[in-house]
Amino acid sequence: MAAAAVAGLIPVLHSVAGDKSGYYIGRQLWFGFIAVYGVVVYVVRMPWASIQEDFWCHGNITYPCLIECFEKSFSSPVVGIWYFFFFIFLALFFLMEFFMAQIRHKQIKVKSVESVAAEVEEGSMVGIQEHVPSPKKSTLNFHREKVLLLLYLLYFLLQVGTQCVLLFFLMYQHLPLLSQTIIHCRTDSCPGSHLCLIRGTMEKRMSIYTLITLSFTIILFCSSFFMYSIHHYLLKGRSGAKFWLD
């Protein structure tokens, strides 16, 4: 099911990423992050697909007791959290795409109406006919559109925040599950103490390290774009405006 979802996502991303409009900085890069994120989540889940079979206990233990020990050791979800944060990553990106596209469409419509009105005032009907079918490339100007800039910065803050929360789960909840080589299991319904272990811990640990690396990379890029946008569009733009006023 996960393979079908990833396979179905690839042609959609390819068709959307083929749009070369690039009306805001880093658009193509974020499409690349979506593809890489989806592939990474699909690959790192493989060592955890048979986690219940990899959980094994010594001695003569019944299957219900084995299941109870497993549920006690893995009381919090692992792969489900990875899917959830991947969904949040996708949702934040496509929400930003939706709002950016809506604002861009309104700007193009307003500019078209203003240009047609100017042509009407000049009495040039030829100019009107030449202007109507004009699918020109439009780039959002963050120097003048402060609302768009705030939306752009908010997107980076939300991505950094969600990735920081994911890092907390990975480093302080998922990694400790594999830190103990031998798990002492004692339940109320099963008498005695059982020694249990998890097979294939190195592969599972490497999958968590891969997600940690990906999260750090996303945080680094979001922070870089955030600081660049503040410097280029706010600080540098404000100093340039003061220069022209002086």
Helices and strands as residue ranges (DSSP letters): H 2-17, H 27-44, G 46-48, H 51-54, E 55-57, H 63-73, H 79-122, H 125-131, H 146-169, I 170-174, G 175-178, E 183-185, E 194-198, H 201-229, I 230-235, H 236-245
